[in-house]
Amino acid sequence: YTQNKNINFEILSLEIKGDKDINYLIERELKQYIGVENLRKFQVKINTKYSKDPILKDKTGKITKYKLIANLDLEFEINNQIQNVSLNETFNMENFNDKFEEKKYELQLKNNFSNLMLNKIIPYLVNFE
């Protein structure tokens, strides 16, 4: 998406709320489309949510597996028309004994979620009619 030299849109305003880890990469990538002087001008609002839910426990009640869920609600306006798109990504993650390594891995997965969502957002804006 970032290698596309045929970008046919400009983002006039960008408002992002929600999970800071997921939003960081999304905001960084979308900011490059602000001020590119194109006829197709979007106002973009994004709200992300992230949850880490236990889905499996062992006999002692210790959590052994989590379900990571990232949701992104995209609202964009062009020519006084508002469009809404919802994206969801999930991943099942094993519980780590080393909590530092678990947190590091979880952050990497959040970055992956961000990239997956960006790979859907950018083509959607490029191809929107």
C-alpha positions as CSV (number, residue, x, y, z in Angstrom):
1,Y,0.0,0.0,0.0
2,T,2.8,2.5,0.8
3,Q,4.6,1.6,-2.5
4,N,1.6,2.7,-4.6
5,K,2.6,5.7,-6.6
6,N,-0.8,6.0,-8.2
7,I,-2.6,7.3,-5.1
8,N,-5.7,9.1,-6.3
9,F,-6.9,10.6,-3.0
10,E,-6.0,13.1,-0.3
11,I,-6.9,13.0,3.4
12,L,-8.2,16.4,4.5
13,S,-8.6,15.4,8.1
14,L,-7.7,12.4,10.1
15,E,-9.2,11.6,13.5
16,I,-8.1,8.4,15.3
17,K,-9.3,7.1,18.6
18,G,-9.0,3.8,20.5
19,D,-6.1,1.5,21.1
20,K,-2.8,3.5,21.0
21,D,-0.6,0.6,19.9
22,I,-2.8,-0.2,16.9
23,N,-3.4,3.5,16.1
24,Y,0.3,4.4,16.1
25,L,1.1,2.5,12.9
26,I,-2.2,3.3,11.2
27,E,-1.8,7.0,11.9
28,R,1.8,7.1,10.7
29,E,0.9,5.5,7.4
30,L,-2.2,7.5,6.7
31,K,-0.5,10.8,7.5
32,Q,1.5,10.5,4.2
33,Y,-1.8,11.1,2.3
34,I,-2.5,14.4,4.0
35,G,-1.8,17.4,1.8
36,V,-1.0,15.4,-1.4
37,E,-3.2,17.7,-3.5
38,N,-5.7,15.4,-5.2
39,L,-9.2,16.0,-6.5
40,R,-10.6,13.1,-4.4
41,K,-10.6,14.5,-0.8
42,F,-11.6,12.4,2.2
43,Q,-12.3,13.2,5.8
44,V,-11.4,10.1,7.8
45,K,-12.4,9.0,11.3
46,I,-11.1,5.7,12.8
47,N,-12.0,4.1,16.0
48,T,-10.1,1.0,17.1
49,K,-10.8,-1.5,19.9
50,Y,-8.6,-4.3,21.2
51,S,-9.4,-7.1,23.6
52,K,-7.5,-10.0,25.0
53,D,-10.0,-12.6,26.2
54,P,-9.2,-15.9,27.9
55,I,-10.6,-18.9,25.9
56,L,-8.9,-21.9,27.5
57,K,-7.9,-22.8,31.1
58,D,-6.1,-25.8,32.5
59,K,-7.4,-28.0,35.4
60,T,-6.1,-25.5,38.0
61,G,-7.9,-22.6,36.4
62,K,-4.8,-21.0,34.9
63,I,-5.4,-19.4,31.5
64,T,-3.6,-21.3,28.7
65,K,-4.9,-19.6,25.6
66,Y,-6.2,-16.1,24.7
67,K,-8.2,-14.8,21.8
68,L,-6.9,-11.4,20.6
69,I,-9.5,-9.3,18.8
70,A,-8.9,-6.0,17.0
71,N,-11.8,-4.1,15.6
72,L,-11.5,-1.0,13.4
73,D,-14.5,1.2,12.5
74,L,-13.7,3.5,9.6
75,E,-15.9,6.4,8.7
76,F,-15.0,8.6,5.8
77,E,-16.7,11.4,4.0
78,I,-16.3,12.4,0.4
79,N,-18.5,14.9,-1.5
80,N,-20.9,15.1,1.5
81,Q,-21.4,11.3,1.5
82,I,-20.5,9.3,4.6
83,Q,-19.4,5.7,4.3
84,N,-18.7,3.3,7.1
85,V,-16.6,0.2,7.0
86,S,-15.9,-2.2,9.9
87,L,-12.8,-4.5,10.0
88,N,-12.1,-7.3,12.4
89,E,-9.0,-9.4,13.0
90,T,-8.6,-12.2,15.5
91,F,-5.7,-14.4,16.6
92,N,-5.5,-17.2,19.2
93,M,-2.4,-16.9,21.4
94,E,-0.9,-19.3,23.9
95,N,-0.2,-18.0,27.4
96,F,3.5,-17.4,28.0
97,N,5.3,-18.2,31.2
98,D,7.5,-15.2,30.7
99,K,5.1,-12.2,30.8
100,F,7.7,-9.8,29.3
101,E,8.0,-12.1,26.2
102,E,4.2,-12.4,26.1
103,K,3.8,-8.6,26.1
104,K,6.4,-8.2,23.4
105,Y,4.8,-10.9,21.2
106,E,1.4,-9.3,21.8
107,L,2.7,-5.9,20.6
108,Q,4.1,-7.6,17.5
109,L,0.6,-9.1,16.9
110,K,-1.0,-5.7,17.3
111,N,1.4,-4.3,14.6
112,N,0.4,-7.2,12.4
113,F,-3.3,-6.3,13.0
114,S,-2.5,-2.7,12.0
115,N,-0.8,-3.8,8.8
116,L,-3.6,-6.2,7.9
117,M,-6.2,-3.4,8.4
118,L,-4.1,-0.9,6.4
119,N,-3.9,-3.4,3.6
120,K,-7.7,-3.2,3.5
121,I,-8.2,0.6,4.1
122,I,-5.8,2.0,1.5
123,P,-7.2,-0.1,-1.5
124,Y,-10.7,0.7,-0.3
125,L,-10.0,4.5,-0.5
126,V,-8.1,4.2,-3.8
127,N,-10.9,2.2,-5.4
128,F,-13.9,4.0,-3.8
129,E,-16.3,5.4,-6.5
